[in-house]
Amino acid sequence: MLRIVVGLLVLLADNVMASDWLLSLEGERTQGALLRGQVAPGVAVKLDDRVVRVTGDGFFAVGFGRDAALQQSLVLEKQGETQQVPVTLSKRDYDIQRIEGVPKRTVEPPPEAVLKRIRREVAEIKTARDTDSALLAFLSDFQWPLTGRISGVYGSQRVYNGKPGRPHFGVDVARPTGTVVVAPADAVVRLVQGDNYYSGGTLIMDHGYGVSSTMIHLSEVLVEKGQTVKQGEPVAKVGASGRATGPHLDWRLNWFEVKLDPVTVVPPMN
């Protein structure tokens, strides 16, 4: 079921200026969030200077990264006229851990031979996430691909010996190796990698219009590249592959290259 009904006029949030061209804009207005909306027929959408793809019925998605500016702007265009719709995001506080006395060898970059492998794997991931398909699953109500103890959150970061590490861009759910992971929404499989240096078993699923899910540290992938999957269908199994310290699912959400918090598209876990 699409979460936004065609032709349904949804009231805009208080922090979005009203526009007769913007019919709806749904989602939590915060850093790391995916917003989904609808414009009137014939209206084009830009996020700042970036052209946003719009469906034939006017639906679209936009995403805002971990450290996105709090003042954003949607620019709507129709027949040479424009309307600007400011969108105010709330600032998030992230879990920052400072760790001193870490051995130098653990924070040094990998050797050049390994870096070549990492660059190749990263390029393949980027290509998969850049897919701009016409799938409409991005409009659906997403579900958790796995339930359990949350062991890692989006945006958290460790500072080793005063040097910041890369932020964590997913949500971690701790479960035993072999626990089945399901598709959070309908999708087409765009990438299957068996043993990445960092992410181990890796799966990327395309939900359409630049929205994708990435599952990493998997012990097994149950689907193949190009396969169509339905929401709730088994797609992988939990593991501790790659640079993982224990078995868990690391679920990541993207709008093209923009790294989002999956928690912004699912209900609270019971």
C-alpha positions as CSV (number, residue, x, y, z in Angstrom):
1,M,0.0,0.0,0.0
2,L,1.3,3.4,-0.9
3,R,1.5,5.6,2.2
4,I,0.6,8.8,0.2
5,V,-2.8,8.4,-1.6
6,V,-3.0,10.0,-5.0
7,G,-5.0,13.2,-5.0
8,L,-5.2,13.3,-1.2
9,L,-4.4,16.8,0.2
10,V,-2.3,16.5,3.3
11,L,-1.9,19.5,5.7
12,L,1.7,20.6,5.8
13,A,3.7,20.8,9.0
14,D,3.9,24.1,10.8
15,N,7.6,24.6,9.8
16,V,6.8,24.3,6.1
17,M,5.5,27.5,4.4
18,A,2.2,26.8,2.6
19,S,2.3,26.6,-1.2
20,D,-0.6,26.0,-3.6
21,W,1.8,23.8,-5.6
22,L,3.0,21.6,-2.7
23,L,0.2,19.2,-1.8
24,S,1.9,17.2,0.9
25,L,5.3,16.7,2.6
26,E,5.5,13.8,5.1
27,G,8.3,12.8,7.4
28,E,10.2,14.0,10.4
29,R,11.9,17.4,9.7
30,T,15.3,16.6,11.2
31,Q,18.8,15.9,10.1
32,G,19.2,12.4,8.7
33,A,15.5,12.2,7.6
34,L,13.8,11.1,4.4
35,L,10.8,13.2,3.4
36,R,8.2,12.2,0.8
37,G,5.8,14.5,-0.8
38,Q,3.5,15.4,-3.7
39,V,3.2,18.4,-5.9
40,A,0.4,19.6,-8.2
41,P,0.4,18.4,-11.8
42,G,3.2,19.9,-14.0
43,V,5.3,21.2,-11.1
44,A,9.0,20.5,-11.1
45,V,11.0,20.2,-7.8
46,K,14.5,21.3,-6.9
47,L,16.3,20.9,-3.6
48,D,18.4,24.0,-3.7
49,D,20.0,23.6,-7.2
50,R,19.4,19.8,-7.4
51,V,16.7,18.6,-9.7
52,V,14.4,16.1,-7.9
53,R,12.7,13.4,-9.9
54,V,8.9,13.5,-9.7
55,T,6.5,10.7,-10.6
56,G,3.7,11.2,-13.1
57,D,1.3,11.8,-10.2
58,G,3.6,14.4,-8.6
59,F,5.2,12.2,-5.9
60,F,8.9,12.7,-4.9
61,A,11.5,12.0,-2.2
62,V,14.3,14.2,-0.7
63,G,16.8,13.3,2.0
64,F,18.9,15.3,4.4
65,G,22.2,14.0,5.7
66,R,23.6,13.7,9.3
67,D,25.0,17.3,9.3
68,A,22.6,18.9,6.9
69,A,22.0,22.7,7.3
70,L,18.9,23.3,9.3
71,Q,17.5,25.8,6.8
72,Q,16.6,24.0,3.6
73,S,14.6,25.1,0.6
74,L,12.4,23.4,-2.0
75,V,12.1,25.3,-5.2
76,L,9.0,24.6,-7.2
77,E,8.8,25.5,-10.9
78,K,5.9,25.6,-13.3
79,Q,5.6,27.3,-16.7
80,G,8.4,29.7,-15.9
81,E,7.1,30.6,-12.5
82,T,8.7,29.6,-9.2
83,Q,7.7,29.2,-5.6
84,Q,10.2,28.7,-2.8
85,V,9.2,26.5,0.2
86,P,11.5,26.8,3.2
87,V,11.9,23.6,5.2
88,T,13.3,23.9,8.7
89,L,15.1,20.8,10.1
90,S,15.7,20.2,13.8
91,K,19.3,19.7,15.0
92,R,20.2,16.3,16.4
93,D,22.6,15.4,19.1
94,Y,24.8,12.4,18.3
95,D,26.6,10.0,20.6
96,I,30.3,10.9,20.5
97,Q,32.7,8.7,22.3
98,R,36.3,9.9,23.0
99,I,38.9,7.1,23.4
100,E,42.5,7.7,24.2
101,G,45.5,5.4,24.3
102,V,44.4,3.4,21.2
103,P,47.4,1.6,19.6
104,K,48.6,3.5,16.5
105,R,48.3,0.4,14.3
106,T,44.5,0.2,14.9
107,V,43.8,3.7,13.6
108,E,46.3,3.8,10.7
109,P,44.9,3.4,7.1
110,P,45.2,0.0,5.5
111,P,48.1,-0.7,3.2
112,E,47.9,0.3,-0.5
113,A,47.1,-3.2,-1.7
114,V,44.1,-3.3,0.6
115,L,43.1,0.3,-0.3
116,K,42.8,-0.7,-4.0
117,R,40.3,-3.4,-3.0
118,I,38.4,-1.0,-0.8
119,R,38.2,1.6,-3.6
120,R,36.8,-1.0,-6.0
121,E,34.2,-2.1,-3.4
122,V,33.2,1.5,-2.6
123,A,32.8,2.3,-6.3
124,E,30.4,-0.7,-6.8
125,I,28.4,0.5,-3.8
126,K,28.2,4.0,-5.1
127,T,27.0,2.8,-8.5
128,A,24.2,0.8,-7.0
129,R,23.1,3.7,-4.8
130,D,23.1,6.1,-7.8
131,T,20.3,4.0,-9.4
132,D,17.4,6.3,-10.3
133,S,14.6,3.8,-11.1
134,A,10.9,4.3,-11.5
135,L,10.0,1.9,-8.7
136,L,7.3,3.4,-6.4
137,A,8.1,1.3,-3.3
138,F,9.8,4.4,-1.8
139,L,6.3,5.7,-1.0
140,S,5.3,2.7,1.0
141,D,5.3,2.1,4.8
142,F,8.6,0.6,5.6
143,Q,9.0,-2.2,8.2
144,W,11.9,-3.3,10.3
145,P,14.0,-5.9,8.4
146,L,14.8,-7.4,11.8
147,T,13.7,-6.8,15.4
148,G,15.9,-7.1,18.5
149,R,18.2,-5.1,20.7
150,I,19.4,-1.9,19.1
151,S,23.2,-2.0,19.5
152,G,24.2,0.9,17.3
153,V,22.5,4.1,16.2
154,Y,22.8,6.5,13.3
155,G,25.2,9.4,13.6
156,S,27.3,8.0,16.5
157,Q,31.0,8.6,16.2
158,R,34.2,7.6,18.0
159,V,37.3,9.9,18.4
160,Y,40.5,7.8,18.7
161,N,43.5,9.6,20.2
162,G,41.9,12.9,19.3
163,K,41.2,11.9,15.7
164,P,37.6,11.5,14.6
165,G,36.6,8.3,13.0
166,R,33.8,7.9,10.4
167,P,30.4,8.4,11.8
168,H,28.1,5.4,11.9
169,F,25.5,5.7,9.2
170,G,23.1,2.9,10.0
171,V,21.1,1.3,12.8
172,D,22.4,-1.9,14.3
173,V,20.2,-4.7,15.5
174,A,22.0,-7.4,17.5
175,R,20.8,-11.0,16.8
176,P,22.6,-14.4,16.5
177,T,24.3,-15.4,13.3
178,G,21.9,-17.0,10.9
179,T,18.8,-15.0,12.0
180,V,16.7,-14.2,8.9
181,V,16.6,-10.6,7.6
182,V,13.6,-9.5,5.5
183,A,13.0,-6.8,2.9
184,P,11.8,-3.6,4.6
185,A,9.8,-2.7,1.4
186,D,9.4,-3.9,-2.1
187,A,12.6,-3.6,-4.0
188,V,14.9,-4.7,-6.8
189,V,18.3,-6.1,-5.7
190,R,21.1,-3.9,-7.2
191,L,24.2,-5.3,-5.5
192,V,25.3,-8.5,-3.8
193,Q,28.9,-8.6,-2.4
194,G,30.1,-11.7,-0.5
195,D,33.0,-10.4,1.6
196,N,33.8,-6.7,1.5
197,Y,36.8,-5.6,3.5
198,Y,34.7,-3.3,5.8
199,S,31.1,-4.4,5.4
200,G,31.5,-8.2,4.8
201,G,28.4,-9.7,3.2
202,T,26.6,-6.7,1.6
203,L,23.2,-6.3,0.0
204,I,21.7,-3.2,-1.7
205,M,18.0,-3.0,-2.5
206,D,16.5,-0.3,-4.7
207,H,13.1,1.1,-3.6
208,G,12.9,3.7,-6.4
209,Y,13.6,7.3,-7.0
210,G,17.1,7.1,-5.4
211,V,15.9,5.5,-2.2
212,S,17.8,2.3,-1.3
213,S,18.5,0.0,1.7
214,T,21.9,-1.4,2.4
215,M,22.3,-4.5,4.7
216,I,25.9,-5.3,5.8
217,H,27.9,-7.8,7.9
218,L,25.7,-10.6,6.5
219,S,26.6,-14.2,6.9
220,E,24.5,-15.1,3.8
221,V,22.6,-13.3,1.1
222,L,19.5,-15.2,-0.1
223,V,18.7,-13.2,-3.2
224,E,20.5,-12.4,-6.5
225,K,21.3,-9.2,-8.3
226,G,18.4,-8.1,-10.5
227,Q,15.8,-10.1,-8.4
228,T,12.5,-8.4,-7.4
229,V,11.6,-8.9,-3.8
230,K,8.5,-8.1,-1.8
231,Q,8.2,-6.5,1.6
232,G,8.7,-9.1,4.3
233,E,10.4,-11.6,2.0
234,P,13.6,-13.2,3.4
235,V,16.7,-11.7,1.7
236,A,19.7,-12.4,4.0
237,K,21.0,-13.8,7.3
238,V,22.7,-11.9,10.2
239,G,26.4,-12.3,10.5
240,A,29.6,-10.8,11.8
241,S,31.5,-10.5,8.5
242,G,33.8,-7.7,7.5
243,R,34.9,-5.3,10.3
244,A,32.3,-6.4,12.8
245,T,32.9,-7.2,16.5
246,G,29.8,-9.4,16.8
247,P,26.8,-10.7,15.0
248,H,24.3,-8.0,14.1
249,L,22.4,-6.4,11.2
250,D,23.6,-3.0,10.1
251,W,20.7,-1.4,8.1
252,R,21.5,1.7,6.1
253,L,19.1,4.0,4.1
254,N,20.1,6.3,1.3
255,W,18.7,8.9,-1.0
256,F,21.3,8.6,-3.7
257,E,24.6,9.4,-2.0
258,V,22.9,11.1,1.0
259,K,23.1,8.8,4.1
260,L,19.9,8.7,6.1
261,D,18.7,7.3,9.4
262,P,16.4,4.2,8.7
263,V,14.6,5.0,12.0
264,T,12.9,7.9,10.3
265,V,10.9,5.6,8.0
266,V,9.8,2.9,10.4
267,P,7.5,2.8,13.5
268,P,9.1,2.4,16.9
269,M,10.3,-1.1,17.5
270,N,8.1,-2.9,20.1
